[in-house]
Amino acid sequence: MDPYVNDDLRDIQKAVSEFCEHEFDQEGLHKLEDEHRYPRELYGKIGELGIIGVGFSEDIGGSGFGALGHVIAVTELCRSLPGMGMALSLGYIPGFVVDIYGSAEQREKYVRPMIEGRYISAISVTEPDSGSDLSSLKTRMEDRADHFVVNGSKVFTTNAGYADFYTLLARDQDRQTVTIFDKESIDGNLPGCFEINDLGRKMGINTTTSGELVFSDFRIPKDNVLGQRGKGLRMVLDGFELGRIVIAAQAFGSMLYGYEKVVAYAKKRTQFGRPIIQFQSVEHDLVDMYVEIEKCRNILYKAAWLYDRKDPESKKYSSMVKLAVPESAIKLLNKTIDILGGYGYMRDQGLEGALRDVRITSIYEGTGNIQKNSIAKMIF
Ligand SMILES: Cc1cc2nc3c(=O)[nH]c(=O)nc-3n(C[C@H](O)[C@H](O)[C@H](O)COP(=O)(O)OP(=O)(O)OC[C@H]3O[C@@H](n4cnc5c(N)ncnc54)[C@H](O)[C@@H]3O)c2cc1C
């Protein structure tokens, strides 16, 4: 019995799991990865079925289950097929800042269609010379009558190229401001003002793009400012507070995927006349995984629970799960490959792909060191 998950959430868990069983297939994922193509059709389906909306509030078309709802849904998506679950959830995680700080009009325009699976979101924060140190970013916006003029460049924007809207953090005089731009804003600019360059193949999550965005006198209407001018960095970090918990859920679901696969394999694979699970060293490795999963589940659900209650401890727990769960997932998935022996190294077993996919969870929205810095500030 889990103290955090009620019957409604258990029903959602079951429904998401059934959906994935029916709709996800590894070969399909590999094909999309090879073609470097986003699973747009499936994204539309998880929107239609309300899976994206589980954690969003009811006033904008969600089901109102908050961070815990997001965690349950994303865990199940990644438990079924990590590369697919991660890509699908990356369609809406970048939209959290707009949901939290958007005006009623902005939320209707961007967040509602995102929840319905019609819009994919992106957030452009990182720059070539400003990653962990976001306060040093150089992309600047200048105030001109009814619009801003943006100059500079961003890197690593997930979904660049096919996103329907982008959340942009830029320097606004000596502070930072967030604006939103979409296809309409891009089309309203002169040719050459905006460029997207795909940064190419990466270690994992290859159905998504990681793009460079280049702005040369790019105009953004003043109405597109999100929240308060000059408070941009704080707003992005507030979005990350939820994002980090949901990224930890990506890692947690991937752990479950690895664990379930490796246990099934260890029971079936026979060497020296018996199933390898009967070798105590293998069995103990599986027990270690089981215990690690329970530790991660508890801290992850607690982080989401605190977030939903706006508890002052929430920020610390958000960083703690973003630090701990990805590390555990990487370690666990690496171990599953050892237990599968040579077969674990093969693509069609899924585990090497899961390890490559999950590797990013310890990097994006703040590396492990950055989480440690935040935790240290809060505990010492
Ligand atoms: C696949 C992928 C998707 C991404 N998606 C997005 C996205 O959608 N939008 C976006 O804006 N960005 C995105 N990013 C960028 C990502 O958030 C950054 O890569 C990450 O925050 C780290 O920044 P950096 O790469 O510049 O590393 P750096 O900041 O240069 O860090 C390098 C190393 O130094 C360490 N370090 C830095 N500062 C400190 C410190 N103060 N104390 C201790 N150690 C420190 C880091 O932990 C790290 O180990 C993505 C990146 C990837 C690879």
The ligand as a Gaussian input file, in Angstrom:
#p B3LYP/6-31G(d) Opt

LIG

0 1
 C       19.689000      16.490000     -24.792000
 C       19.675000      17.824000     -24.120000
 C       18.500000      18.513000     -24.007000
 C       18.481000      19.788000     -23.432000
 N       17.325000      20.517000     -23.446000
 C       17.374000      21.831000     -23.128000
 C       16.252000      22.686000     -23.374000
 O       15.205000      22.259000     -23.862000
 N       16.378000      24.006000     -23.089000
 C       17.523000      24.537000     -22.576000
 O       17.566000      25.741000     -22.347000
 N       18.610000      23.745000     -22.313000
 C       18.555000      22.419000     -22.591000
 N       19.657000      21.620000     -22.380000
 C       20.849000      22.184000     -21.779000
 C       21.135000      21.649000     -20.381000
 O       20.176000      22.113000     -19.468000
 C       22.569000      22.048000     -20.015000
 O       23.422000      21.274000     -20.844000
 C       22.898000      21.835000     -18.560000
 O       22.175000      22.719000     -17.752000
 C       24.397000      22.008000     -18.274000
 O       24.914000      23.160000     -18.868000
 P       26.250000      23.060000     -19.762000
 O       26.039000      21.963000     -20.737000
 O       26.551000      24.397000     -20.299000
 O       27.371000      22.594000     -18.751000
 P       28.270000      23.548000     -17.826000
 O       27.426000      24.500000     -17.089000
 O       29.390000      24.087000     -18.638000
 O       28.843000      22.480000     -16.796000
 C       29.955000      21.644000     -17.100000
 C       30.324000      20.874000     -15.831000
 O       30.701000      21.791000     -14.802000
 C       29.920000      21.565000     -13.652000
 N       29.638000      22.845000     -12.984000
 C       29.248000      24.011000     -13.554000
 N       29.056000      24.943000     -12.621000
 C       29.305000      24.360000     -11.427000
 C       29.272000      24.800000     -10.078000
 N       28.912000      26.045000      -9.757000
 N       29.581000      23.910000      -9.103000
 C       29.933000      22.645000      -9.404000
 N       29.990000      22.171000     -10.661000
 C       29.676000      23.017000     -11.656000
 C       28.639000      20.912000     -14.150000
 O       28.016000      20.141000     -13.129000
 C       29.169000      20.057000     -15.279000
 O       29.638000      18.843000     -14.765000
 C       19.675000      20.329000     -22.913000
 C       20.865000      19.604000     -22.990000
 C       20.877000      18.383000     -23.615000
 C       22.191000      17.657000     -23.753000

